[in-house]
Amino acid sequence: MTGFALTWQSVGGIVLMLLVVVSIHEFGHYLVAKRAGIQVDEFSIGFGPRLLSRRRGETVYSLRLLPLGGYVRMAGMTGLEPAAESGGDRGFIRASSGRRAAVVAAGGLMNLLLAGAVFSGVAAVGGPAPQVQVGGGLAKAGVPNGLQIVGVGGHKVTSLTTVRDVIQQDRGRPLAVQLQPWAGGAKRSYVVTPQLHWIGTQSTPKIPFEAEIVGINGRPVPHFLPTDMAAAFPGTGPLAVAYRGPGQTTVVEVPRARFQVEWLVGYLGSPGNPLIASLGGAPLPWYQAIAVGFYAVPVQIGSTFVNLWALVSPHHNPNLRLTGPIGIAEETSVATQISASVYLTLLAMISLNLGLFNLLPIPFLDGGRLAFVVLEWVRRRRVSPQLEATVHAVGLALIVMLFIYVTFGDLTHLVR
C-alpha cells in the first residue's frame, strides 16, 4: 500500500466514483422533473466541451470533458429566460411549489438512497475471511490465515474498535490474543507483540500508509499511547521518523502536529471495513443487511454534523479538516488499493456527503433553491426572480472561495 499513487487503477476508480455519484444525483432531478411534466432541455454529466451527445425527444443527453459535476437544464428555471426558452406552461417556474420542491430535493435524496443501497450491499457481502499481514505481529507469532480474533488481553472482542482500543492501551507490549476459525471451532491463544504503524494518510505522502515505524529521533519506538508519542520527545521541531520499507529503512522528517500512528498487530479483513466497522464481518441475510445499511445513513449524517462542530468549535480537533476534490482523489486512490468493499463504502460516504451538503440551505445549492420554494409557499407569492438570482450569485461566489480554500489545504497536506 503506497498511499496517493496515480496508477491506472486509482485513476479509473476516481473517475468511476465521480461519474456514479454525480449521475445518480442528476438522475434524481431529471426523473422527478419528467414525472412532474416539466420540460427538460438537457441532461449533462460533466462540464466543459461535449464529448458525446444525443437528442431523444425534447432532451439532449450529454457527456462532457470534465467529470467534476453535472446538471439538468430545465426550461424556465429562473423565471428570467426569454419567452422562447421559458417552456410555457411546462416551464419549471410555472410548476406548483410542491412539484418544484420535489424536483430540487430529488438530487440530494437520490445520493442518500444510493449510500443506503451500497452500505446494504457491503453488509450483505460481508468482510473477507480474516488474513494476517506478512511481517505483522500476528504473522510473527505464527498465526495462520482464516482465524477471527475473539479476545485481546483478557477482553472479549465485540468489534474491530475493541481490538484496536485494547491494543493501544497496552502501548505496544506483548499481549495475549485469542482466535478461532472464521466458520467456528476451537479457540487458540497466541502471545503477540504489536508494532507501531503510520496511519496519517492526510498528513504526509512521504510515509506509505500503515508502514511500520521502527524508530523516532534515532531511538527505538517507546511504549506510549499513540496520542502521547510525539510529546515523549523533547523539543518542538519535526520528528525524524524511521519506517521499514522494502529491503531498507528510510528516515523522513514529520511535523509533530501531523504525527499520526497506531499500534497494530497485522490483522486484515474481519470484521473488516475500516471506514464503517458495522459493515464488516460475516455476510448478513438480505433483510438484516438492508436494515444495517440504511441505518448507517442517519448515523453517518449525525457523525458529519458532530465533526463539523468539532471543526469550528473553540476546542476544535486540529486533525480534522475539510476535504476537497484533491483530498477525495487521495482517499479514493488509497481505497482502490485496499479492497472492493472499502472502495464501495467510500463511494457511499462521498455520495452521502454530497447529498447532505446539497440539501443544506446554502444559496446556489439545491437546499438554497428549496429554501426559496418554501419561502414562496409561506408567503403565498414568489420572491422576485432578480433578487433570487442575486442571492444565488453571492452563494456561488462564496462556494468558489470555499473550494479554493479547501483545495489549497489539500495541496498543502499533499506536499508535506
SVG drawing of the C-alpha trace seen along z (x, -y; Angstrom):
<svg xmlns="http://www.w3.org/2000/svg" viewBox="-50 -42 70 69">
<polyline fill="none" stroke="black" stroke-width="0.4" points="0.0,0.0 1.5,-3.3 -1.0,-6.0 -1.7,-8.5 -0.5,-6.9 -1.9,-7.8 -2.0,-4.4 -4.5,-3.3 -6.4,-1.5 -6.6,-4.6 -7.4,-7.0 -10.2,-4.6 -11.5,-4.4 -11.6,-8.1 -13.4,-8.8 -15.9,-5.9 -16.7,-7.3 -17.3,-10.8 -19.5,-9.5 -21.6,-7.4 -22.3,-9.9 -22.9,-12.8 -25.0,-10.7 -27.3,-9.4 -27.7,-13.0 -28.6,-14.5 -30.8,-11.5 -32.9,-12.3 -33.6,-15.8 -34.2,-14.5 -36.6,-11.7 -38.8,-13.8 -38.8,-16.7 -40.1,-14.4 -42.7,-12.9 -43.8,-16.4 -44.3,-17.4 -41.5,-19.9 -39.6,-20.4 -36.0,-19.1 -33.8,-20.6 -30.5,-18.9 -29.2,-16.1 -25.4,-16.5 -22.7,-14.6 -19.6,-16.7 -18.7,-20.2 -16.9,-21.8 -16.8,-20.7 -19.2,-17.9 -17.6,-14.5 -20.8,-12.8 -24.4,-14.0 -27.7,-12.6 -31.2,-14.1 -34.1,-12.0 -37.4,-13.8 -37.1,-17.2 -34.0,-16.4 -30.3,-16.4 -28.2,-13.8 -24.5,-14.9 -21.2,-13.6 -18.7,-16.4 -15.0,-16.5 -14.6,-17.3 -16.3,-14.7 -16.5,-17.2 -20.2,-17.5 -23.2,-17.7 -26.6,-19.4 -30.2,-19.1 -31.2,-22.2 -34.9,-22.8 -36.9,-25.4 -37.9,-28.4 -35.5,-27.5 -35.0,-31.1 -38.0,-33.0 -35.6,-35.4 -35.4,-33.5 -36.7,-34.9 -40.2,-33.7 -38.9,-31.3 -36.8,-29.5 -39.4,-29.7 -41.1,-26.4 -44.5,-27.9 -46.9,-26.0 -44.2,-23.3 -41.5,-25.7 -40.1,-25.0 -41.2,-28.4 -44.8,-27.6 -45.0,-24.3 -46.6,-24.2 -44.4,-24.8 -44.8,-21.2 -43.5,-19.9 -40.6,-22.3 -39.6,-21.4 -39.7,-17.7 -37.5,-18.3 -35.0,-20.4 -34.7,-17.9 -34.6,-14.8 -30.9,-15.0 -29.7,-15.0 -32.2,-12.4 -31.0,-10.1 -27.5,-10.4 -28.7,-9.3 -30.6,-6.4 -27.5,-5.3 -25.5,-5.5 -28.0,-3.3 -28.1,-0.8 -24.3,-0.5 -24.0,-0.2 -26.6,2.6 -24.7,4.4 -21.5,4.3 -23.2,5.6 -24.8,8.4 -21.5,9.5 -19.6,9.1 -15.9,8.7 -13.4,11.1 -12.2,14.1 -9.5,12.9 -6.0,12.6 -2.7,11.8 -0.4,9.2 3.0,10.5 5.6,9.4 3.0,8.2 2.7,9.1 0.3,12.0 2.4,13.4 5.5,13.3 3.6,15.1 2.7,17.9 -1.0,17.2 -2.3,18.7 -4.9,17.1 -8.6,17.7 -8.8,17.1 -11.0,14.5 -9.9,12.5 -12.3,13.2 -10.3,11.9 -7.4,9.5 -5.6,9.0 -8.4,10.8 -11.1,8.7 -13.9,10.2 -13.9,8.8 -17.2,7.3 -15.9,5.2 -12.8,4.1 -12.9,0.9 -12.5,3.1 -9.4,4.8 -7.7,1.5 -8.6,-0.2 -7.2,2.7 -4.0,2.8 -3.5,-1.0 -3.9,-0.8 -1.2,1.9 1.2,-0.6 2.9,2.0 3.8,4.5 3.2,8.2 -0.4,9.3 -2.5,12.5 -4.7,12.8 -7.5,15.5 -8.6,16.6 -10.9,19.1 -11.7,20.3 -13.9,17.9 -16.6,20.7 -16.4,21.6 -14.3,24.1 -11.9,24.4 -10.2,21.2 -6.4,20.8 -4.2,18.5 -1.1,16.6 1.3,14.1 1.6,11.2 3.8,8.1 2.1,5.1 4.0,2.9 3.7,-0.9 2.3,-1.8 1.8,-5.1 -1.9,-5.9 -1.6,-9.6 -2.7,-9.4 -3.8,-13.0 -0.7,-14.3 2.2,-13.5 2.7,-11.3 6.3,-10.7 5.5,-7.6 3.4,-4.8 0.0,-4.1 0.4,-1.7 4.2,-1.5 5.9,-0.1 7.6,-2.7 10.9,-1.4 12.5,-4.5 11.9,-8.1 14.7,-10.7 17.3,-7.9 15.7,-6.0 13.7,-2.8 9.9,-3.3 8.9,-3.9 5.9,-2.2 3.5,-5.1 -0.1,-5.8 -0.1,-7.0 -1.5,-10.3 1.4,-10.8 4.1,-9.6 5.2,-12.9 5.2,-14.6 7.6,-12.0 10.4,-13.5 11.7,-16.9 11.7,-20.0 9.2,-21.5 10.8,-20.7 9.9,-18.0 10.4,-14.3 12.9,-12.1 10.7,-9.1 12.3,-5.9 10.0,-3.4 10.7,0.0 10.5,0.2 11.3,3.0 14.8,4.1 15.7,0.8 14.8,-1.6 14.0,-5.2 14.1,-8.3 11.9,-11.3 11.0,-14.5 7.4,-14.8 5.9,-17.9 4.7,-17.0 1.2,-18.2 1.0,-15.8 2.4,-12.7 -0.3,-10.0 0.5,-6.5 -1.3,-3.4 -0.2,-0.1 -1.3,2.7 -1.0,6.5 -1.3,7.0 -4.9,8.2 -6.6,7.8 -10.2,8.5 -12.9,9.4 -14.6,7.6 -13.1,5.7 -14.3,2.3 -12.0,-0.4 -14.5,-3.1 -17.6,-1.8 -16.9,1.1 -20.6,2.3 -20.3,3.1 -17.5,5.7 -17.7,9.3 -19.6,12.3 -22.3,11.8 -25.7,10.8 -29.1,12.1 -30.6,9.6 -33.2,8.2 -30.6,7.6 -28.2,6.1 -30.8,3.6 -31.6,2.6 -27.9,2.2 -27.1,0.4 -29.9,-2.2 -29.4,-2.7 -25.8,-3.7 -27.1,-6.7 -28.6,-8.7 -25.7,-7.6 -23.1,-8.9 -25.2,-12.1 -25.1,-12.6 -21.3,-11.9 -20.8,-14.5 -22.5,-17.2 -20.5,-16.3 -17.3,-16.6 -18.4,-19.9 -19.0,-21.2 -15.6,-19.9 -14.1,-21.7 -15.4,-25.1 -15.8,-24.9 -13.3,-26.8 -11.8,-23.5 -11.6,-22.0 -9.7,-18.9 -6.6,-20.0 -6.6,-16.7 -10.0,-17.5 -10.2,-19.4 -12.5,-19.9 -11.6,-17.7 -12.0,-18.9 -11.6,-17.2 -7.8,-16.5 -8.3,-15.1 -11.2,-12.9 -8.9,-11.7 -6.2,-10.8 -8.7,-8.9 -10.1,-7.1 -6.6,-6.2 -5.9,-4.6 -9.3,-2.8 -8.6,-1.2 -5.5,0.4 -7.3,1.9 -10.4,3.8 -13.6,3.5 -15.7,3.2 -13.6,0.3 -13.9,-1.4 -17.7,-0.9 -18.0,-2.2 -16.0,-5.3 -18.2,-5.8 -21.3,-5.6 -19.9,-8.0 -19.0,-10.5 -22.5,-10.2 -24.0,-10.7 -21.9,-13.8 -22.7,-15.2 -26.4,-14.7 -26.3,-16.2 -24.2,-19.2 -26.5,-19.9 -29.6,-19.9 -28.2,-22.4 -29.9,-25.8 -27.0,-27.5 -27.7,-29.8 -27.0,-28.4 -27.1,-24.8 -30.3,-22.7 -31.0,-23.4 -30.8,-27.2 -33.3,-26.8 -35.5,-24.7 -35.5,-27.4 -36.9,-29.9 -39.6,-27.5 -40.6,-27.1 -40.5,-30.8 -42.8,-31.3 -45.2,-28.7 -45.2,-30.5 -45.6,-34.0 -48.0,-32.7 -46.2,-34.8 -42.9,-34.4 -39.7,-36.1 -38.5,-38.5 -36.5,-36.4 -33.9,-39.1 -33.4,-39.0 -33.2,-35.2 -30.7,-35.2 -28.6,-37.8 -28.6,-35.7 -27.6,-32.6 -24.8,-34.5 -23.4,-35.6 -23.8,-32.0 -21.8,-30.7 -19.0,-33.2 -18.8,-32.0 -18.7,-28.4 -16.0,-29.1 -14.0,-30.8 -14.5,-27.8 -13.5,-25.5 -10.2,-27.4 -9.5,-27.4 -10.2,-23.6 -8.1,-22.9 -5.2,-24.9 -5.5,-22.9 -5.5,-19.6 -2.4,-20.7 -0.6,-21.8 -1.2,-18.4 -0.3,-16.6 3.2,-18.1 4.1,-17.6"/>
</svg>
